[in-house]
């Protein structure tokens, strides 16, 4: 295999050609291993936010009063409604303050976009704002945030950006909404599209450290929810041992979120069921060496068959890391590509 061929396969669209806004990803020297990318990428600082943002809670479910906390970064009036607005959704046990959320927000602000850093239910210290737990199927919460700010500011164009679990949420909403205004574009970095195989991958020996870290946060959160809403949740001791994400989803998420069992939850909450219905420009980025994100062949076929989706799979990048060889802020290659995609999608929306 020649170097040119290898370079092309490193950034393989697996379909017809590469869009002009994509540059080839080259892993940072010494970080070609997916685990190293993932771990280092979780701690590497991003550019500072130049706008502090405004914190606001948004009701996402009138039935039980559930609210989520959003940190909003608005461009000045009177251009605000006309500017592209990004709704950013974090991953499992992340928050609006996760490094990647702040990094993409800083870039969006500098590009003249509005940005909304959305916390999922309970995340970012908001356990008291809802009696419910959060899970991978709550795409309607993202939709409620979009509708809330569209009504409030008359937003003309909204793009969704999601990471990992948040990537599943934004893709699920995109499949459910089709080309419904004001949605105009979607970007998902290392999305957990096929939930069942991803949960099982976390239980593999090399991934138990990630699983343990997630479980530590999830079990602590459940204990807090039980203290806040004792009439709704049984004490953790009555749940019994939970040694895997699948067990947590079976014993807790399914029990309290209306699913029959973990498999029923994974099937109903997965965006894989609806990605064939996505009808706006969509960028999906995935790394072949992601430690625990897995994509089933049938889902891959759906992504490749949808003309609205640009599916990019790189050889390296880890999980939501993509630490490249470029210096300075450009070391975060995925964030740079998301911004280039959004700029191109914005141009299409303008008819240019």
C-alpha positions in Angstrom: 0.0 0.0 0.0 1.4 3.4 -0.9 1.5 6.3 1.5 -1.0 8.2 -0.6 -3.4 5.3 -0.5 -2.9 4.9 3.2 -3.5 8.6 3.8 -6.7 8.5 1.9 -7.9 5.5 3.9 -7.0 7.3 7.1 -9.9 9.7 6.2 -12.3 7.4 4.4 -15.7 8.7 3.6 -16.6 5.1 2.6 -18.8 6.5 0.0 -18.4 8.9 -2.9 -15.5 11.3 -2.5 -14.5 13.7 0.2 -16.2 17.1 0.7 -13.9 20.1 0.2 -14.2 21.2 3.8 -12.5 18.1 5.2 -8.8 18.0 5.9 -6.9 14.8 6.5 -6.5 13.8 10.1 -3.0 13.1 11.3 -2.8 11.9 14.9 -0.4 13.8 17.2 2.9 12.2 17.5 2.9 9.6 20.2 -0.9 9.5 20.3 -1.9 7.1 17.5 -3.4 4.7 20.1 -7.1 5.1 20.7 -6.8 4.8 24.5 -4.1 7.5 24.7 -6.1 9.8 22.5 -9.2 9.3 24.6 -7.4 9.8 28.0 -5.2 12.8 27.0 -8.0 14.4 25.0 -10.2 14.4 28.1 -7.7 16.7 30.0 -6.2 18.9 27.3 -7.3 22.5 27.7 -9.4 24.3 25.1 -9.4 28.0 24.2 -11.1 30.2 26.9 -14.6 31.3 26.5 -14.8 35.0 25.6 -18.4 35.3 26.5 -19.6 34.1 29.9 -23.0 33.3 28.7 -26.4 33.5 30.4 -27.7 30.6 32.4 -31.4 29.7 32.1 -33.6 26.7 32.9 -35.9 25.4 30.2 -39.0 23.3 30.8 -38.7 20.1 28.7 -41.6 18.1 30.1 -44.8 19.9 31.4 -46.2 16.6 32.7 -43.7 16.5 35.6 -42.1 19.9 35.4 -38.7 18.6 34.3 -36.3 21.4 33.5 -32.8 21.5 32.0 -30.1 24.1 32.5 -28.8 25.9 29.4 -25.8 28.3 29.1 -26.6 30.6 26.3 -24.1 32.8 24.3 -26.1 35.2 22.2 -24.7 37.5 19.5 -25.9 41.1 19.7 -29.3 42.2 18.5 -30.6 42.9 15.9 -28.6 40.1 14.1 -29.3 37.4 16.7 -32.3 35.8 15.0 -30.5 35.6 11.7 -27.3 34.1 13.0 -26.9 30.4 13.0 -27.6 29.0 16.5 -25.9 25.9 17.7 -27.5 23.6 20.4 -24.6 21.6 21.9 -25.2 18.3 23.7 -22.6 16.6 25.9 -22.0 12.9 26.5 -22.7 10.4 29.3 -21.9 12.0 32.7 -20.7 15.1 31.0 -22.1 18.6 31.3 -22.3 22.0 29.7 -18.9 22.6 31.2 -17.2 19.7 29.6 -14.0 20.7 27.9 -15.2 19.8 24.4 -18.4 21.8 25.0 -16.5 24.9 25.9 -14.1 24.4 23.0 -16.8 24.2 20.4 -18.6 27.1 22.0 -15.5 29.3 21.8 -15.1 28.6 18.1 -18.8 29.1 17.5 -18.8 32.5 19.2 -15.7 33.6 17.3 -17.5 32.6 14.0 -20.4 34.8 14.8 -22.8 32.0 15.8 -25.1 31.8 18.8 -24.4 28.9 21.0 -26.5 27.1 23.6 -24.7 24.7 25.9 -27.4 22.3 27.0 -27.2 20.1 30.1 -29.2 16.9 29.9 -31.6 16.3 32.8 -29.7 16.1 36.1 -26.3 17.0 34.6 -24.3 20.0 35.6 -25.5 19.9 39.2 -29.2 20.0 38.3 -30.6 16.9 40.0 -33.3 18.9 41.8 -34.7 20.3 38.5 -36.4 17.1 37.5 -37.9 14.0 39.4 -36.7 11.8 36.5 -33.4 10.2 35.5 -31.8 10.9 32.2 -31.2 8.5 29.4 -30.2 8.1 25.7 -33.7 8.3 24.3 -34.7 11.8 25.5 -34.3 13.5 22.1 -37.6 15.4 22.8 -35.7 17.4 25.4 -33.3 18.7 22.7 -36.4 19.5 20.6 -38.0 21.3 23.5 -34.9 23.5 23.9 -34.9 24.3 20.2 -38.5 25.3 20.3 -38.2 27.3 23.4 -35.4 29.6 22.1 -37.0 29.7 18.6 -40.1 31.1 20.1 -38.2 33.5 22.4 -35.9 35.0 19.8 -37.4 34.1 16.4 -34.4 32.0 15.4 -34.2 31.3 11.7 -31.7 28.5 11.6 -30.6 26.0 14.3 -27.9 23.3 14.1 -27.4 20.5 16.5 -24.0 19.3 17.7 -23.6 16.2 19.9 -20.8 14.2 21.4 -21.1 10.5 22.2 -24.4 10.0 24.0 -25.3 13.5 22.9 -24.5 12.5 19.4 -27.2 9.8 19.6 -29.7 12.3 20.9 -29.2 14.9 18.1 -29.2 12.2 15.4 -32.4 10.7 16.9 -34.1 14.1 16.9 -32.9 14.8 13.3 -34.5 11.5 12.2 -37.7 12.3 14.0 -37.9 15.8 12.7 -36.8 15.3 9.1 -36.4 18.7 7.5 -38.6 20.5 10.1 -37.7 24.2 10.5 -35.6 25.7 12.0 -33.3 22.7 12.0 -30.8 23.1 9.2 -27.8 21.0 10.1 -26.5 18.3 12.5 -23.0 17.2 13.6 -22.2 14.2 15.7 -18.7 13.3 17.0 -18.3 9.6 18.0 -22.0 9.2 18.5 -23.3 6.2 20.4 -25.7 5.2 17.6 -26.0 1.5 18.4 -26.5 1.5 22.1 -26.4 -2.3 22.9 -23.1 -3.1 21.3 -21.6 0.1 22.8 -22.7 -0.9 26.3 -21.3 -4.4 25.8 -18.0 -2.9 24.5 -17.6 -1.0 27.7 -17.5 -4.3 29.6 -14.6 -5.6 27.6 -11.4 -6.0 29.7 -9.5 -3.2 28.2 -12.5 -0.8 28.6 -13.4 -1.6 32.2 -11.7 1.6 33.4 -14.0 3.7 31.3 -17.0 1.6 32.5 -16.0 1.9 36.1 -15.7 5.7 35.8 -19.1 6.0 34.2 -20.7 3.7 36.8 -19.2 5.6 39.7 -20.9 8.8 38.5 -24.2 7.1 37.6 -24.5 5.3 40.9 -23.6 8.4 42.8 -26.3 10.3 40.8 -28.9 7.7 41.6 -28.1 7.9 45.3 -28.6 11.7 45.1 -31.9 11.3 43.2 -33.1 8.8 45.9 -32.4 11.3 48.6 -34.2 14.1 46.7 -37.2 12.0 45.7 -37.4 9.1 48.3 -41.0 8.3 47.4 -40.0 7.7 43.7 -36.8 5.7 44.1 -35.8 2.8 46.3 -32.5 3.0 48.2 -29.5 1.8 46.3 -29.1 -1.2 48.6 -32.5 -2.5 47.4 -31.3 -2.3 43.7 -28.5 -4.9 44.4 -25.1 -5.1 42.8 -24.4 -3.2 39.6 -21.2 -4.1 37.9 -21.7 -3.0 34.3 -23.5 -0.3 32.3 -25.8 -3.0 31.0 -26.8 -3.9 34.6 -27.3 -0.3 35.4 -29.6 0.2 32.4 -31.5 -3.0 33.2 -31.9 -2.5 36.9 -32.3 1.3 37.1 -32.9 3.0 33.7 -35.5 0.4 32.5 -37.2 0.3 35.9 -37.7 4.0 36.2 -37.8 5.2 32.6 -40.5 3.0 31.1 -38.6 0.3 29.4 -39.1 -3.5 29.6 -35.4 -4.2 30.1 -32.0 -3.1 28.9 -32.5 -4.5 25.4 -35.8 -2.8 25.0 -34.2 0.5 26.1 -31.3 0.1 23.7 -33.6 -0.6 20.8 -36.1 2.2 21.4 -33.5 4.8 22.4 -31.0 4.2 19.6 -30.8 6.7 16.7 -29.9 3.7 14.5 -33.6 3.2 14.1 -34.2 6.6 12.4 -30.9 7.7 10.8 -32.4 6.8 7.4 -34.9 9.6 7.9 -32.4 12.3 8.5 -33.2 15.0 5.9 -30.8 18.0 6.7 -27.0 18.2 6.0 -25.4 16.0 8.6 -21.8 15.2 9.5 -21.0 12.1 11.5 -17.4 11.6 12.6 -16.1 8.3 14.0 -12.7 6.8 14.8 -12.0 3.1 14.0 -9.9 3.0 17.2 -12.6 4.4 19.5 -12.3 2.1 22.5 -16.1 1.6 23.0 -18.2 3.0 20.2 -19.4 0.2 17.9 -21.4 0.5 14.6 -23.4 -2.4 13.3 -23.1 -3.3 9.6 -26.8 -2.5 9.0 -26.5 0.9 10.6 -23.4 1.7 8.6 -25.4 0.8 5.5 -28.1 3.2 6.5 -25.6 6.0 7.0 -24.0 5.5 3.6 -27.3 5.2 1.8 -28.6 8.6 3.1 -27.5 11.4 0.7 -27.9 14.0 3.5 -25.2 12.3 5.7 -21.5 12.8 5.4 -20.0 9.8 7.3 -16.3 10.1 8.0 -14.4 7.3 9.7 -10.8 7.8 10.5 -8.2 5.2 11.5 -7.3 7.1 14.6 -8.8 9.6 17.0 -10.0 7.7 20.0 -13.3 8.7 21.7 -14.2 12.4 21.0 -10.5 13.3 21.1 -8.9 13.7 17.7 -5.7 15.3 18.9 -3.9 16.2 15.6 -0.4 17.4 14.7 -1.4 21.0 14.1 -0.1 23.4 16.8 -2.1 25.7 19.1 -5.9 25.5 19.1 -6.0 23.5 15.9 -4.8 20.4 17.7 -8.5 19.7 18.3 -9.1 18.5 14.8 -12.7 17.3 15.3 -13.9 20.7 16.6 -12.2 22.4 13.6 -14.0 20.0 11.2 -17.4 20.5 12.9 -16.9 24.3 12.4 -15.9 23.9 8.8 -18.9 21.7 8.2 -21.3 24.2 9.8 -19.8 27.0 7.7 -20.4 24.9 4.5 -24.0 24.1 5.7 -24.7 27.7 6.4 -23.6 28.6 2.9 -26.0 26.0 1.5 -28.8 27.5 3.6 -28.0 30.9 2.1 -28.1 29.3 -1.4 -24.5 30.0 -2.0 
